[in-house]
């Protein structure tokens, strides 16, 4: 009986270890995509095509600036282009408490707290905060951002 159980346990352990490695690779990939988007924005706030390169054409977004869902990469890009012309600019962006949940190897949900710094035209800085969720789907061998929700995160009193 032990001879029959041992190989099954070893196979189950190997499959679990393989799944954990795949999940870690997915975690690393989706976090790197978000950080690359932020780096592109810091380098050039008007580089919207670079910032949105990993978004699906049917990308949707909820954020604290608009009362309705933004539908489509084109709409989000258009609004981001207009915002990129503002006098304030992001000078630092960090991800606190990131967590990636992977489902069936082709869906990844990233949640985190965004913490950043915005500088106005006079050099004055202010913190930027958000509670964030991003949903990625693997299309072929590439992860694609399909939805994001950026909620306000008021300063604690």
Secondary structure as UniProt FT lines:
FT   HELIX           2..43
FT   TURN            45..46
FT   HELIX           48..51
FT   TURN            52..54
FT   STRAND          55..63
FT   TURN            64..65
FT   STRAND          70..71
FT   HELIX           73..83
FT   TURN            84..85
FT   STRAND          89..103
FT   TURN            104..106
FT   STRAND          107..119
FT   TURN            121..122
FT   STRAND          125..139
FT   TURN            140..141
FT   STRAND          142..152
//
